[in-house]
Amino acid sequence: MAKYILKRFIYMIVTVFIIATLTFFLMNLLPGSPFNEERTTNEAVQRNLEAHYHLDEPLVVQYVLYLKSIVTLDFGPSIKQPTETVNSLLGRGFPISAELGVWTILIALISGVALGVFAALKHNGVIDYIAMTIAVLGISIPNFVLATLLIQQLAVNLGVLPAATWSSPQHMVLPIVALATGPMAIIARLTRSSMLETLTQDYIKMARAKGLSPAKIIVKHALKNALMPVVTILGTLLAGVLTGTFVIEKIFAIPGMGKYFVEGINQRDYPVIMGTTVFYSAFLVLMLFLVDIAYGILDPRIKLHKEGGK
């Protein structure tokens, strides 16, 4: 187990390094400078600003300084907000984005599994058709379109929920619903199909023959194995939720990392863009690693093989 964790840790470091490198060189391929739009005719001021942020250095030197900032976890000051550092923006925005993401995953997981189980137990019944219709709609409607519809109907027309910001539980409802609907629909469909297959297995028939209650059969025997496909895709769903928060945060004016990332792109704030990308990449890779561990815990048949083994 220790060897497996060490190997996965090395893979995580390499993955983050590749993402960081690609981000750096893609940013530098963009023409111009972050100071091109500065309203000043004084070229000396612009040169001083570029020197202050090391933008006048050779590309190799900038790359080495960038890698150093990653290793030391100090991404430096923001170009467009000189009084703020990238670390302070991350510290202020990430907890809000993380709260939105955690609630989204929890709501999507609980509601999706419940919907899929009920649909499987009522196979080809009214509940099954209703559940799958909801799932299809959830997959088909993009979260930014759903967010707009929710704001229009529930916030503007009915006035039952606030339309923006993140200052109370009421403000959390609409963005969480908009973001969780898609993952919930995917989880529901996977759970339903997996549950239908699991309920036909011999050990489920044996449990029924022994007289176990339906609830015990479903919860203790069937659901654990039926969740395996959900756990497998959980990493991908997590990635979708993390990237989707940027759009939803912008729509609902949530002061999370999406706000700073989008503003950084619009303003060509290199430290903010690269710092945010590296931070989220490292976080996502870590979450994928934890999903792998959870997969192994749920299915004890999975063994850790030696390098090159089958």
Residue pairs with C-beta under 8 A, 6 or more apart in sequence:
1 304
3 304
4 304
7 307
8 289
8 292
9 289
12 282
12 285
12 286
12 289
15 281
15 285
16 278
16 281
16 282
16 285
19 277
19 278
19 281
20 66
20 67
20 70
20 274
20 277
20 278
20 281
21 63
23 273
23 274
23 277
23 278
24 62
24 63
24 66
24 274
25 63
27 270
27 273
27 274
28 59
28 62
30 268
32 268
33 46
33 50
33 55
33 268
34 53
34 55
34 79
34 80
34 267
34 268
34 269
34 270
35 46
35 49
35 50
35 79
38 45
38 46
38 49
40 46
47 56
50 56
53 76
53 77
53 79
53 270
53 271
54 61
54 62
54 65
55 62
55 270
57 65
66 274
69 75
69 76
69 275
70 278
73 87
74 85
74 87
75 85
75 86
75 87
75 90
75 271
75 274
75 275
75 278
76 85
76 86
76 271
76 275
77 84
77 85
77 86
77 271
78 84
78 85
78 86
78 89
78 264
78 269
78 271
78 272
79 267
79 268
79 269
79 270
79 271
79 272
80 263
80 264
80 267
80 269
80 272
81 89
81 269
86 271
86 272
86 275
86 276
87 275
89 257
89 260
89 272
89 275
90 257
90 275
90 276
90 279
92 255
93 255
93 256
93 257
93 258
93 259
93 260
94 256
94 257
94 279
96 166
96 254
96 255
96 256
96 257
97 242
97 245
97 249
97 254
97 256
97 257
97 258
100 166
100 172
100 175
100 176
100 179
100 245
100 248
100 249
100 254
100 256
101 238
101 241
101 242
101 245
103 172
103 176
103 180
104 176
104 179
104 180
104 183
104 241
104 245
105 180
105 183
105 237
105 238
105 241
107 176
107 177
107 180
107 184
108 180
108 181
108 182
108 183
108 184
108 187
108 237
108 241
109 183
109 187
109 230
109 234
111 180
111 184
111 188
112 183
112 184
112 185
112 186
112 187
112 188
112 191
112 230
113 187
113 188
113 191
113 223
113 227
113 230
115 131
115 134
115 135
115 184
115 188
115 191
115 192
116 131
116 187
116 188
116 189
116 190
116 191
116 192
116 194
116 195
117 191
117 192
117 195
117 218
117 223
117 226
118 127
118 131
119 127
119 128
119 131
119 132
119 188
119 192
120 128
120 191
120 192
120 195
120 196
120 199
120 226
121 195
121 218
122 128
123 196
128 192
131 188
131 192
132 188
132 189
132 192
134 185
134 188
135 184
135 185
135 186
135 188
135 189
136 185
137 185
138 181
138 182
138 184
138 185
138 186
138 188
139 182
139 185
139 186
139 189
141 181
141 182
142 182
143 178
143 179
143 181
143 182
143 244
143 247
143 248
144 178
144 247
144 248
144 251
146 177
146 178
146 181
147 174
147 175
147 178
147 248
147 251
147 252
148 251
150 174
150 177
150 178
151 163
151 174
151 251
151 252
154 160
154 161
154 174
155 161
155 162
155 163
155 174
156 163
161 170
161 171
161 173
161 174
162 168
162 170
162 171
162 174
163 174
163 252
164 171
164 252
164 253
164 254
165 171
165 252
165 253
165 254
165 255
166 172
166 175
166 252
166 254
166 255
166 256
171 252
174 252
175 248
175 249
175 251
175 252
175 254
178 248
178 251
179 241
179 244
179 245
179 248
182 240
182 244
183 237
183 240
183 241
186 233
186 237
187 230
187 233
187 237
190 229
190 230
190 233
191 226
191 227
191 229
191 230
193 229
194 225
194 226
194 227
194 228
194 229
194 230
195 222
195 223
195 226
197 226
198 204
198 222
198 225
198 226
199 222
201 225
203 221
204 217
204 221
204 222
207 216
207 217
207 221
208 217
212 221
224 298
227 298
228 295
228 298
228 299
231 291
231 294
231 295
231 298
232 295
234 291
234 294
235 287
235 288
235 291
235 292
238 284
238 287
238 288
238 291
239 284
239 288
242 280
242 283
242 284
245 256
245 257
245 258
246 257
246 258
246 261
246 262
247 258
248 254
248 258
249 255
249 256
249 257
249 258
249 259
250 258
250 259
250 262
253 259
257 276
257 280
260 272
260 276
261 272
261 273
261 276
263 269
263 272
264 272
264 273
264 276
265 273
295 302
296 302
296 304
